[in-house]
């Protein structure tokens, strides 16, 4: 059995080899931040995380099985992205081996099967699905999709031999269900299987058609269920088409079809997105050309089939079927197409290639063909290795997207965000300005430009930018939260509260607005209301360190020092770099007389924020209580060096130092 598996394992190994340069890639500001960096709900296996993974439709997707693989990654690697990349690579390599097995069963030619499988797995169009951690759902879906097809082929063989085919049909349906729970990309597999029944299996024949169609019923039931979930998820984001514009839809679908075929033949100048921009104009040259080319190619393939060459038409129909869910007919978005959408839809091209090469590669005469194929595959592998480096960092990704000519407003906004994090405010502002020029309704660019004005203390301009972001299409409560913060800074507590109320109304599942509103209520004296909001925020996100910290402060003021200590400890466990939590827990320890533990917390605060006057002051006081006079003196002297000359606490600290410097009797 192991010997029989060696060719498939070799295909998997070769595939993995060319993706290795992408292993040390980072989490990217292209959905990775929302999905992983700022999302504690998938981290590990607990009652909360399992419940969340089974029910969430975060960012318009339902894929609990994929979340399980990511939770497993967190258990193994924590927040080290290398481990996440490795798991995605292994899933893709496994799919390459499965595809080899499938092609070998169809055509009984190991060389043709290997070339067909590697053409798919090493193609640069696969890089987005493999090297972008967010698209783990593609590679998990791919494994179960191929397992479903393999089980279906085994069922067909068992039927032909008069064996027990039912169990293989059940396994195929189960694998199909797993693929849908990983991502709904393969939702039209039942139709693709029907194409397979027509050719090359030739099962859809008079007398057998009823049975072939009945076999698809369990697949259809699963497809209908996941379709409903998918539409509900996308409807929450406003991504379901509610108006009929047949010509625009035809233009987008034709463009996607032509782009995928063209990039399959010439995988160059790939982009992480192909944005729609300000809209689709069906009269634009590229759309007119595609709306002519796609039907023309279809007609040519029909003519070939009529002349007894059905393979190209079967592959073409299967490609269209698998690509249909992402061609823009039902779900709309800000992009015309995406490389990742070819992860499953390009599989029929590999089937066609393997079938075409089955005879030419046989025997000694096929050496030249095998050599040419190896050279082409090597070239594809090299291009793929280079493409993985593009997905290595945010700057590399968005510089490439902009250089490709396809970047659009999204690429400039994301590059600007990275410059903003690097405190290149001028560069960030230029990118946000360009994004708004390209798309005057790009809300994220306004939101980020508002942050720049906020940093420069131009609160009026910041408010204008946040208000403009809110007027545009929003997918998160961030603009409301930022505007609330600025209004709070200006003393407009009613306006700040109104913004948070609206954020909660529009984004009820988001935890942050609840926590922020809770803090606002606490500061305004509404202790019960503030605590209730903090509790609600923690229910939605049990890993919000600031919520625990603020709840601990309330408990401390109420004299519940044990509860305060637990909350401060929880906050530190979730965010060890939260200086205020260390200070507050140290204060609790000092009040309990545990000055050594208090000193440890104040020392941690100093390591995080060496210029914190309170930290130096409290550690000095704790050391005084411990009798560590030299250490206390050093802390208080450092405090006076850091404090401004007019600091109100200076006289008191100088008095403490005078007492410490007096000789002991």
DOVO-713699 format. One record per residue (C-alpha): residue in three letters; z, y, x. Coordinates in nm, 2 decimals, padded with zeros to 4 digits. Example, Ala and Ser with C-alpha at 12.3 -4.5 7.8 and 13.67 -1.06 7.14 Angstrom:
BEGIN
  code      up   north    east
   ALA   00.78  -00.45   01.23
   SER   00.71  -00.11   01.37
***
This chain:
BEGIN
  code      up   north    east
   UNK   00.00   00.00   00.00
   UNK   00.09   00.24   00.28
   UNK  -00.25   00.16   00.45
   UNK  -00.43   00.25   00.13
   UNK  -00.24   00.58   00.11
   UNK  -00.32   00.68   00.46
   UNK  -00.65   00.88   00.38
   UNK  -00.47   01.07   00.11
   UNK  -00.18   01.15   00.34
   UNK  -00.43   01.26   00.61
   UNK  -00.59   01.50   00.36
   UNK  -00.24   01.64   00.28
   UNK  -00.15   01.68   00.65
   UNK  -00.48   01.86   00.73
   UNK  -00.42   02.09   00.43
   UNK  -00.07   02.17   00.54
   UNK  -00.18   02.24   00.90
   UNK  -00.39   02.54   00.80
   UNK  -00.12   02.70   00.58
   UNK   00.15   02.69   00.85
   UNK   00.09   03.05   00.97
   UNK   00.21   03.17   00.63
   UNK   00.55   03.00   00.65
   UNK   00.74   03.31   00.79
   UNK   00.62   03.54   00.52
   UNK   00.86   03.77   00.34
   UNK   00.95   03.82  -00.02
   UNK   00.69   04.07  -00.14
   UNK   00.72   04.38  -00.36
   UNK   00.46   04.21  -00.58
   UNK   00.68   04.04  -00.84
   UNK   00.89   03.86  -00.58
   UNK   01.16   04.14  -00.60
   UNK   01.20   04.10  -00.98
   UNK   01.17   03.72  -00.98
   UNK   01.40   03.64  -00.68
   UNK   01.55   03.93  -00.48
   UNK   01.70   04.11  -00.78
   UNK   01.73   03.80  -01.00
   UNK   02.05   03.60  -00.96
   UNK   01.99   03.38  -01.27
   UNK   01.79   03.11  -01.10
   UNK   02.02   03.06  -00.80
   UNK   02.15   02.71  -00.80
   UNK   02.24   02.47  -01.08
   UNK   02.52   02.58  -01.32
   UNK   02.55   02.59  -01.70
   UNK   02.44   02.95  -01.69
   UNK   02.14   02.91  -01.46
   UNK   02.02   02.60  -01.64
   UNK   02.04   02.77  -01.98
   UNK   01.86   03.07  -01.84
   UNK   01.58   02.87  -01.68
   UNK   01.52   02.67  -02.00
   UNK   01.50   02.98  -02.22
   UNK   01.38   03.27  -02.01
   UNK   01.03   03.43  -02.05
   UNK   01.08   03.66  -01.76
   UNK   00.78   03.88  -01.70
   UNK   00.59   03.71  -01.97
   UNK   00.60   03.35  -01.84
   UNK   00.77   03.03  -01.96
   UNK   00.80   02.77  -01.68
   UNK   01.14   02.61  -01.66
   UNK   01.02   02.32  -01.44
   UNK   00.91   02.57  -01.18
   UNK   01.24   02.75  -01.20
   UNK   01.41   02.42  -01.13
   UNK   01.22   02.38  -00.80
   UNK   01.31   02.74  -00.71
   UNK   01.68   02.67  -00.79
   UNK   01.66   02.37  -00.56
   UNK   01.52   02.60  -00.29
   UNK   01.81   02.83  -00.33
   UNK   02.05   02.54  -00.29
   UNK   01.88   02.44   00.04
   UNK   01.78   02.78   00.18
   UNK   01.97   03.05   00.01
   UNK   01.76   03.36   00.02
   UNK   01.55   03.26   00.33
   UNK   01.19   03.29   00.22
   UNK   01.07   03.04   00.48
   UNK   01.21   02.75   00.28
   UNK   01.04   02.87  -00.04
   UNK   00.71   02.89   00.14
   UNK   00.76   02.55   00.28
   UNK   00.82   02.40  -00.06
   UNK   00.51   02.57  -00.20
   UNK   00.30   02.44   00.09
   UNK   00.43   02.08   00.03
   UNK   00.33   02.10  -00.34
   UNK  -00.02   02.22  -00.25
   UNK  -00.06   01.95   00.02
   UNK   00.05   01.69  -00.23
   UNK  -00.21   01.81  -00.48
   UNK  -00.48   01.78  -00.20
   UNK  -00.38   01.41  -00.16
   UNK  -00.39   01.35  -00.53
   UNK  -00.73   01.51  -00.56
   UNK  -00.86   01.29  -00.28
   UNK  -00.72   00.99  -00.48
   UNK  -00.89   01.11  -00.80
   UNK  -01.23   01.16  -00.63
   UNK  -01.21   00.83  -00.46
   UNK  -01.15   00.66  -00.79
   UNK  -01.44   00.84  -00.95
   UNK  -01.70   00.80  -00.67
   UNK  -01.57   00.51  -00.45
   UNK  -01.66   00.71  -00.13
   UNK  -01.38   00.80   00.10
   UNK  -01.58   01.06   00.30
   UNK  -01.71   01.23  -00.01
   UNK  -01.36   01.23  -00.16
   UNK  -01.21   01.38   00.15
   UNK  -01.47   01.65   00.18
   UNK  -01.44   01.74  -00.19
   UNK  -01.05   01.75  -00.18
   UNK  -01.05   01.95   00.14
   UNK  -01.31   02.19   00.01
   UNK  -01.07   02.27  -00.27
   UNK  -00.74   02.27  -00.08
   UNK  -00.86   02.46   00.23
   UNK  -01.06   02.73   00.04
   UNK  -00.92   03.08   00.09
   UNK  -00.91   03.13  -00.29
   UNK  -00.60   02.90  -00.29
   UNK  -00.40   03.11  -00.05
   UNK  -00.27   03.35  -00.32
   UNK  -00.12   03.05  -00.51
   UNK   00.03   02.89  -00.20
   UNK   00.15   03.19   00.01
   UNK   00.29   03.41  -00.28
   UNK   00.63   03.27  -00.37
   UNK   00.60   03.41  -00.73
   UNK   00.30   03.17  -00.78
   UNK   00.50   02.86  -00.71
   UNK   00.42   02.79  -01.07
   UNK   00.05   02.73  -00.98
   UNK   00.12   02.46  -00.72
   UNK   00.38   02.28  -00.93
   UNK   00.15   02.29  -01.23
   UNK  -00.13   02.16  -01.00
   UNK   00.06   01.84  -00.90
   UNK   00.13   01.74  -01.26
   UNK  -00.21   01.84  -01.38
   UNK  -00.37   01.60  -01.13
   UNK  -00.12   01.33  -01.21
   UNK  -00.22   01.36  -01.57
   UNK  -00.59   01.32  -01.49
   UNK  -00.52   01.02  -01.26
   UNK  -00.31   00.85  -01.53
   UNK  -00.60   00.92  -01.78
   UNK  -00.85   00.75  -01.55
   UNK  -00.62   00.45  -01.51
   UNK  -00.60   00.43  -01.89
   UNK  -00.98   00.43  -01.91
   UNK  -01.00   00.15  -01.66
   UNK  -00.74  -00.05  -01.84
   UNK  -00.93  -00.01  -02.17
   UNK  -01.25  -00.12  -02.01
   UNK  -01.08  -00.43  -01.87
   UNK  -00.90  -00.51  -02.20
   UNK  -00.56  -00.43  -02.05
   UNK  -00.26  -00.23  -02.17
   UNK  -00.38   00.12  -02.18
   UNK  -00.12   00.28  -02.40
   UNK   00.14   00.32  -02.13
   UNK  -00.10   00.50  -01.91
   UNK  -00.19   00.74  -02.19
   UNK   00.18   00.80  -02.24
   UNK   00.22   00.88  -01.87
   UNK  -00.08   01.11  -01.87
   UNK   00.06   01.30  -02.17
   UNK   00.40   01.32  -02.00
   UNK   00.25   01.46  -01.68
   UNK   00.05   01.71  -01.89
   UNK   00.37   01.82  -02.06
   UNK   00.53   01.87  -01.71
   UNK   00.23   02.08  -01.60
   UNK   00.27   02.30  -01.91
   UNK   00.64   02.34  -01.83
   UNK   00.54   02.45  -01.48
   UNK   00.27   02.70  -01.60
   UNK   00.04   02.71  -01.90
   UNK  -00.26   02.74  -01.67
   UNK  -00.39   02.39  -01.76
   UNK  -00.35   02.43  -02.13
   UNK  -00.71   02.33  -02.20
   UNK  -00.69   02.00  -02.01
   UNK  -00.76   01.80  -02.33
   UNK  -01.11   01.97  -02.35
   UNK  -01.16   01.91  -01.98
   UNK  -01.08   01.54  -02.04
   UNK  -01.33   01.53  -02.32
   UNK  -01.60   01.67  -02.08
   UNK  -01.49   01.39  -01.84
   UNK  -01.54   01.14  -02.12
   UNK  -01.90   01.26  -02.17
   UNK  -01.98   01.26  -01.80
   UNK  -01.93   01.09  -01.57
   UNK  -01.72   00.84  -01.76
   UNK  -01.97   00.81  -02.04
   UNK  -01.70   00.71  -02.29
   UNK  -01.80   00.95  -02.57
   UNK  -02.05   00.72  -02.72
   UNK  -02.14   00.61  -03.08
   UNK  -01.87   00.38  -03.20
   UNK  -01.61   00.51  -02.95
   UNK  -01.60   00.87  -03.04
   UNK  -01.32   00.85  -03.30
   UNK  -01.09   00.67  -03.05
   UNK  -01.17   00.92  -02.77
   UNK  -01.09   01.21  -03.00
   UNK  -00.77   01.05  -03.13
   UNK  -00.65   01.01  -02.78
   UNK  -00.65   01.39  -02.74
   UNK  -00.41   01.45  -03.03
   UNK  -00.09   01.43  -02.84
   UNK  -00.23   01.66  -02.57
   UNK  -00.34   01.90  -02.85
   UNK   00.01   01.90  -03.00
   UNK   00.16   02.00  -02.67
   UNK  -00.11   02.26  -02.61
   UNK  -00.04   02.42  -02.95
   UNK   00.34   02.44  -02.88
   UNK   00.30   02.60  -02.54
   UNK   00.03   02.83  -02.67
   UNK   00.28   02.97  -02.92
   UNK   00.55   03.02  -02.65
   UNK   00.29   03.18  -02.42
   UNK   00.17   03.43  -02.69
   UNK   00.53   03.52  -02.78
   UNK   00.61   03.58  -02.41
   UNK   00.31   03.80  -02.35
   UNK   00.36   03.98  -02.68
   UNK   00.70   04.09  -02.56
   UNK   00.51   04.27  -02.27
   UNK   00.25   04.41  -02.50
   UNK  -00.02   04.19  -02.33
   UNK  -00.16   04.02  -02.64
   UNK  -00.49   04.16  -02.77
   UNK  -00.45   04.29  -03.12
   UNK  -00.79   04.48  -03.15
   UNK  -01.13   04.32  -03.15
   UNK  -01.37   04.45  -02.89
   UNK  -01.62   04.17  -02.84
   UNK  -01.84   04.34  -02.59
   UNK  -01.56   04.45  -02.37
   UNK  -01.41   04.10  -02.38
   UNK  -01.75   03.95  -02.30
   UNK  -01.79   04.19  -02.01
   UNK  -01.45   04.09  -01.86
   UNK  -01.50   03.72  -01.91
   UNK  -01.85   03.73  -01.76
   UNK  -01.72   03.93  -01.46
   UNK  -01.45   03.68  -01.40
   UNK  -01.68   03.38  -01.42
   UNK  -01.93   03.54  -01.18
   UNK  -01.66   03.66  -00.94
   UNK  -01.50   03.31  -00.91
   UNK  -01.84   03.15  -00.85
   UNK  -01.94   03.41  -00.60
   UNK  -01.61   03.40  -00.41
   UNK  -01.62   03.02  -00.41
   UNK  -01.96   03.04  -00.23
   UNK  -01.86   03.33  -00.01
   UNK  -01.48   03.36   00.03
   UNK  -01.47   03.70   00.19
   UNK  -01.30   04.03   00.11
   UNK  -01.05   03.86  -00.12
   UNK  -00.80   04.09  -00.29
   UNK  -00.46   04.03  -00.44
   UNK  -00.59   04.20  -00.75
   UNK  -00.91   04.32  -00.91
   UNK  -00.78   04.60  -01.14
   UNK  -00.94   04.72  -01.46
   UNK  -00.85   05.08  -01.38
   UNK  -00.91   05.32  -01.67
   UNK  -01.08   05.06  -01.88
   UNK  -01.39   04.84  -01.92
   UNK  -01.72   05.00  -01.98
   UNK  -01.96   04.72  -02.07
   UNK  -02.26   04.95  -01.98
   UNK  -02.14   04.96  -01.61
   UNK  -02.38   04.79  -01.38
   UNK  -02.15   04.52  -01.26
   UNK  -02.07   04.41  -01.61
   UNK  -02.43   04.42  -01.73
   UNK  -02.53   04.21  -01.43
   UNK  -02.26   03.95  -01.50
   UNK  -02.33   03.93  -01.87
   UNK  -02.69   03.85  -01.78
   UNK  -02.61   03.61  -01.49
   UNK  -02.35   03.39  -01.66
   UNK  -02.57   03.29  -01.96
   UNK  -02.88   03.26  -01.74
   UNK  -02.70   03.02  -01.51
   UNK  -02.57   02.82  -01.81
   UNK  -02.93   02.80  -01.94
   UNK  -03.05   02.67  -01.61
   UNK  -02.78   02.40  -01.60
   UNK  -02.87   02.29  -01.96
   UNK  -03.23   02.25  -01.85
   UNK  -03.12   02.04  -01.56
   UNK  -02.91   01.82  -01.79
   UNK  -03.21   01.78  -02.02
   UNK  -03.40   01.66  -01.72
   UNK  -03.14   01.38  -01.66
   UNK  -02.92   01.57  -01.42
   UNK  -02.60   01.62  -01.62
   UNK  -02.35   01.65  -01.34
   UNK  -02.39   02.03  -01.27
   UNK  -02.36   02.11  -01.64
   UNK  -02.05   01.89  -01.68
   UNK  -01.88   02.07  -01.39
   UNK  -01.99   02.41  -01.52
   UNK  -01.85   02.34  -01.87
   UNK  -01.52   02.20  -01.73
   UNK  -01.49   02.51  -01.51
   UNK  -01.54   02.74  -01.81
   UNK  -01.29   02.54  -02.01
   UNK  -01.02   02.56  -01.75
   UNK  -01.09   02.92  -01.67
   UNK  -01.10   03.03  -02.04
   UNK  -00.73   03.11  -02.08
   UNK  -00.74   03.37  -01.80
   UNK  -01.07   03.53  -01.88
   UNK  -00.91   03.80  -02.10
   UNK  -01.01   03.68  -02.44
   UNK  -00.65   03.66  -02.58
   UNK  -00.42   03.80  -02.31
   UNK  -00.50   04.13  -02.16
   UNK  -00.36   04.28  -01.84
   UNK  -00.43   04.55  -01.58
   UNK  -00.67   04.33  -01.38
   UNK  -01.01   04.19  -01.44
   UNK  -00.96   03.87  -01.25
   UNK  -00.73   03.71  -00.99
   UNK  -00.78   03.46  -00.70
   UNK  -00.50   03.24  -00.83
   UNK  -00.68   03.19  -01.16
   UNK  -00.91   02.95  -00.97
   UNK  -00.63   02.71  -00.87
   UNK  -00.72   02.46  -01.15
   UNK  -01.06   02.60  -01.27
   UNK  -01.22   02.54  -00.93
   UNK  -01.14   02.16  -00.93
   UNK  -01.46   02.07  -01.11
   UNK  -01.66   02.22  -00.82
   UNK  -01.49   01.98  -00.59
   UNK  -01.57   01.69  -00.83
   UNK  -01.94   01.81  -00.83
   UNK  -01.95   01.83  -00.45
   UNK  -01.79   01.49  -00.40
   UNK  -02.04   01.33  -00.64
   UNK  -02.34   01.50  -00.48
   UNK  -02.23   01.38  -00.13
   UNK  -02.15   01.02  -00.23
   UNK  -02.49   00.88  -00.13
   UNK  -02.60   01.12   00.16
   UNK  -02.28   01.05   00.36
   UNK  -02.31   00.68   00.35
   UNK  -02.40   00.48   00.67
   UNK  -02.51   00.60   01.01
   UNK  -02.76   00.84   00.86
   UNK  -02.48   01.03   00.71
   UNK  -02.33   01.14   01.05
   UNK  -02.51   01.47   01.05
   UNK  -02.40   01.55   00.70
   UNK  -02.04   01.46   00.78
   UNK  -02.06   01.68   01.09
   UNK  -02.19   01.98   00.90
   UNK  -01.93   01.92   00.63
   UNK  -01.65   01.91   00.89
   UNK  -01.77   02.24   01.05
   UNK  -01.77   02.41   00.71
   UNK  -01.43   02.28   00.63
   UNK  -01.30   02.40   00.97
   UNK  -01.44   02.74   00.89
   UNK  -01.27   02.75   00.55
   UNK  -00.94   02.64   00.71
   UNK  -00.96   02.92   00.97
   UNK  -01.04   03.17   00.70
   UNK  -00.74   03.04   00.50
   UNK  -00.51   03.07   00.80
   UNK  -00.61   03.43   00.84
   UNK  -00.57   03.49   00.47
   UNK  -00.21   03.36   00.48
   UNK  -00.13   03.64   00.73
   UNK  -00.24   03.90   00.47
   UNK   00.03   03.77   00.24
   UNK   00.29   03.80   00.52
   UNK   00.43   04.14   00.46
   UNK   00.41   04.42   00.20
   UNK   00.22   04.66   00.43
   UNK  -00.03   04.39   00.54
   UNK  -00.09   04.29   00.18
   UNK  -00.15   04.64   00.04
   UNK  -00.33   04.77   00.34
   UNK  -00.57   04.49   00.29
   UNK  -00.60   04.54  -00.08
   UNK  -00.68   04.91  -00.03
   UNK  -00.93   04.83   00.25
   UNK  -01.10   04.58   00.03
   UNK  -01.20   04.85  -00.21
   UNK  -01.03   04.67  -00.50
   UNK  -00.67   04.79  -00.46
   UNK  -00.66   05.06  -00.73
   UNK  -00.35   05.24  -00.85
   UNK  -00.13   04.93  -00.82
   UNK  -00.20   04.88  -00.45
   UNK  -00.13   05.25  -00.36
   UNK   00.19   05.24  -00.57
   UNK   00.31   04.93  -00.40
   UNK   00.22   05.05  -00.05
   UNK   00.39   05.38  -00.14
   UNK   00.71   05.19  -00.24
   UNK   00.72   05.02   00.10
   UNK   00.68   05.35   00.27
   UNK   00.96   05.49   00.06
   UNK   01.19   05.21   00.17
   UNK   01.09   05.30   00.53
   UNK   01.19   05.67   00.45
   UNK   00.83   05.78   00.51
   UNK   00.86   06.02   00.21
   UNK   00.54   06.21   00.30
   UNK   00.33   05.89   00.32
   UNK   00.49   05.75   00.00
   UNK   00.42   06.08  -00.19
   UNK   00.06   06.07  -00.08
   UNK   00.02   05.71  -00.20
   UNK   00.18   05.78  -00.54
   UNK  -00.04   06.09  -00.58
   UNK  -00.35   05.88  -00.52
   UNK  -00.23   05.61  -00.76
   UNK  -00.19   05.87  -01.03
   UNK  -00.53   06.02  -00.95
   UNK  -00.68   05.67  -01.00
   UNK  -00.48   05.59  -01.31
   UNK  -00.31   05.89  -01.48
   UNK  -00.11   05.65  -01.69
   UNK   00.03   05.44  -01.42
   UNK   00.40   05.46  -01.51
   UNK   00.54   05.31  -01.19
   UNK   00.38   05.58  -00.97
   UNK   00.55   05.85  -01.18
   UNK   00.88   05.66  -01.16
   UNK   00.86   05.63  -00.78
   UNK   00.74   05.99  -00.73
   UNK   01.05   06.09  -00.94
   UNK   01.27   05.92  -00.69
   UNK   01.13   06.13  -00.41
   UNK   01.20   06.45  -00.60
   UNK   01.55   06.31  -00.68
   UNK   01.61   06.25  -00.31
   UNK   01.51   06.61  -00.23
   UNK   01.75   06.73  -00.50
   UNK   01.47   06.87  -00.71
   UNK   01.62   06.74  -01.03
   UNK   01.39   06.93  -01.27
   UNK   01.08   06.77  -01.11
   UNK   01.25   06.43  -01.11
   UNK   01.32   06.46  -01.48
   UNK   00.96   06.55  -01.54
   UNK   00.83   06.25  -01.35
   UNK   01.07   06.01  -01.52
   UNK   00.98   06.15  -01.86
   UNK   00.61   06.10  -01.78
   UNK   00.68   05.74  -01.67
   UNK   00.85   05.68  -02.01
   UNK   00.55   05.83  -02.19
   UNK   00.32   05.57  -02.02
   UNK   00.34   05.20  -02.08
   UNK   00.68   05.07  -01.96
   UNK   00.77   04.71  -01.87
   UNK   01.13   04.78  -01.74
   UNK   01.42   05.01  -01.82
   UNK   01.41   05.17  -01.47
   UNK   01.27   05.51  -01.58
   UNK   01.54   05.54  -01.85
   UNK   01.81   05.45  -01.60
   UNK   01.69   05.70  -01.34
   UNK   01.65   05.98  -01.59
   UNK   02.00   05.90  -01.72
   UNK   02.14   05.93  -01.37
   UNK   01.98   06.27  -01.31
   UNK   02.10   06.40  -01.65
   UNK   02.44   06.28  -01.57
   UNK   02.43   06.46  -01.23
   UNK   02.33   06.78  -01.42
   UNK   02.63   06.74  -01.66
   UNK   02.42   06.63  -01.96
   UNK   02.63   06.34  -02.05
   UNK   02.49   06.32  -02.40
   UNK   02.13   06.30  -02.27
   UNK   02.23   06.04  -02.01
   UNK   02.40   05.83  -02.28
   UNK   02.09   05.86  -02.51
   UNK   01.86   05.73  -02.23
   UNK   02.08   05.43  -02.17
   UNK   02.10   05.36  -02.55
   UNK   01.72   05.37  -02.57
   UNK   01.69   05.14  -02.26
   UNK   01.92   04.89  -02.43
   UNK   01.72   04.91  -02.75
   UNK   01.39   04.86  -02.59
   UNK   01.49   04.61  -02.32
   UNK   01.78   04.42  -02.49
   UNK   01.78   04.13  -02.23
   UNK   01.82   04.36  -01.93
   UNK   02.17   04.36  -01.79
   UNK   02.16   04.68  -01.58
   UNK   02.15   04.94  -01.86
   UNK   02.46   04.78  -02.02
   UNK   02.65   04.80  -01.69
   UNK   02.54   05.16  -01.63
   UNK   02.63   05.27  -01.98
   UNK   02.97   05.10  -01.93
   UNK   03.04   05.30  -01.62
   UNK   02.93   05.62  -01.80
   UNK   03.17   05.54  -02.09
   UNK   03.46   05.47  -01.85
   UNK   03.41   05.80  -01.67
   UNK   03.40   05.98  -02.00
   UNK   03.73   05.82  -02.10
   UNK   03.60   05.55  -02.34
   UNK   03.78   05.26  -02.18
   UNK   03.74   05.00  -02.46
   UNK   03.37   05.09  -02.50
   UNK   03.31   05.09  -02.13
   UNK   03.48   04.75  -02.08
   UNK   03.27   04.60  -02.37
   UNK   02.95   04.72  -02.21
   UNK   03.05   04.58  -01.87
   UNK   03.13   04.24  -02.04
   UNK   02.79   04.24  -02.21
   UNK   02.62   04.32  -01.88
   UNK   02.81   04.04  -01.71
   UNK   02.71   03.80  -01.99
   UNK   02.35   03.88  -01.93
   UNK   02.38   03.88  -01.55
   UNK   02.70   03.71  -01.42
   UNK   02.61   03.80  -01.07
   UNK   02.63   04.18  -01.10
   UNK   02.87   04.29  -00.83
   UNK   02.91   04.65  -00.95
   UNK   03.01   04.53  -01.29
   UNK   03.29   04.32  -01.15
   UNK   03.39   04.61  -00.93
   UNK   03.42   04.86  -01.21
   UNK   03.60   04.61  -01.44
   UNK   03.84   04.55  -01.16
   UNK   03.91   04.93  -01.13
   UNK   03.99   04.94  -01.50
   UNK   04.23   04.64  -01.47
   UNK   04.39   04.80  -01.17
   UNK   04.46   05.13  -01.36
   UNK   04.61   04.92  -01.64
   UNK   04.85   04.74  -01.40
   UNK   04.67   04.41  -01.40
   UNK   04.66   04.37  -01.03
   UNK   04.59   04.00  -01.04
   UNK   04.29   04.05  -01.26
   UNK   04.17   04.34  -01.05
   UNK   04.20   04.13  -00.73
   UNK   03.99   03.86  -00.89
   UNK   03.72   04.11  -00.99
   UNK   03.72   04.28  -00.65
   UNK   03.69   03.94  -00.48
   UNK   03.40   03.84  -00.72
   UNK   03.22   04.16  -00.64
   UNK   03.26   04.11  -00.26
   UNK   03.15   03.75  -00.29
   UNK   02.83   03.86  -00.46
   UNK   02.77   04.17  -00.24
   UNK   02.97   04.16   00.08
   UNK   02.83   04.50   00.18
   UNK   02.99   04.68  -00.12
   UNK   03.24   04.91   00.07
   UNK   03.43   05.04  -00.23
   UNK   03.52   04.68  -00.34
   UNK   03.67   04.61   00.01
   UNK   03.87   04.93  -00.02
   UNK   04.00   04.86  -00.37
   UNK   04.09   04.50  -00.28
   UNK   04.26   04.62   00.03
   UNK   04.47   04.87  -00.18
   UNK   04.58   04.58  -00.41
   UNK   04.69   04.38  -00.10
   UNK   04.88   04.68   00.04
   UNK   05.06   04.72  -00.29
   UNK   05.16   04.36  -00.28
   UNK   05.30   04.41   00.07
   UNK   05.02   04.20   00.23
   UNK   04.93   04.46   00.49
   UNK   04.76   04.22   00.72
   UNK   04.51   04.12   00.45
   UNK   04.47   04.49   00.35
   UNK   04.38   04.58   00.71
   UNK   04.11   04.31   00.71
   UNK   03.95   04.46   00.39
   UNK   03.97   04.82   00.53
   UNK   03.82   04.69   00.86
   UNK   03.53   04.53   00.66
   UNK   03.48   04.87   00.49
   UNK   03.47   05.05   00.82
   UNK   03.21   04.80   00.95
   UNK   02.99   04.88   00.65
   UNK   03.05   05.25   00.65
   UNK   03.20   05.37   00.98
   UNK   03.23   05.73   00.85
   UNK   03.44   05.65   00.54
   UNK   03.75   05.88   00.57
   UNK   03.94   05.67   00.31
   UNK   03.89   05.35   00.51
   UNK   04.03   05.50   00.83
   UNK   04.31   05.66   00.64
   UNK   04.42   05.35   00.45
   UNK   04.39   05.12   00.75
   UNK   04.60   05.36   00.95
   UNK   04.86   05.37   00.67
   UNK   04.86   04.99   00.65
   UNK   04.91   04.96   01.02
   UNK   05.20   05.21   01.00
   UNK   05.36   04.98   00.75
   UNK   05.31   04.68   00.98
   UNK   05.47   04.87   01.27
   UNK   05.15   04.87   01.47
   UNK   05.20   05.22   01.59
   UNK   04.93   05.23   01.86
   UNK   04.66   05.10   01.62
   UNK   04.77   05.33   01.34
   UNK   04.76   05.63   01.58
   UNK   04.41   05.53   01.69
   UNK   04.29   05.51   01.33
   UNK   04.44   05.84   01.22
   UNK   04.30   06.02   01.53
   UNK   03.95   05.88   01.45
   UNK   04.00   06.00   01.10
   UNK   04.06   06.36   01.21
   UNK   03.76   06.35   01.44
   UNK   03.54   06.25   01.15
   UNK   03.69   06.48   00.89
   UNK   03.56   06.84   00.86
   UNK   03.79   07.12   00.98
   UNK   03.87   07.23   00.62
   UNK   03.94   06.87   00.49
   UNK   04.24   06.90   00.25
   UNK   04.41   06.59   00.39
   UNK   04.43   06.71   00.75
   UNK   04.78   06.86   00.74
   UNK   04.93   06.54   00.60
   UNK   04.76   06.32   00.85
   UNK   04.86   06.55   01.14
   UNK   05.22   06.51   01.01
   UNK   05.19   06.13   01.02
   UNK   05.05   06.15   01.37
   UNK   05.34   06.36   01.48
   UNK   05.59   06.10   01.35
   UNK   05.40   05.82   01.53
   UNK   05.40   06.01   01.86
   UNK   05.77   06.07   01.86
   UNK   05.95   05.84   02.11
   UNK   06.14   05.56   01.94
   UNK   06.52   05.57   01.98
***
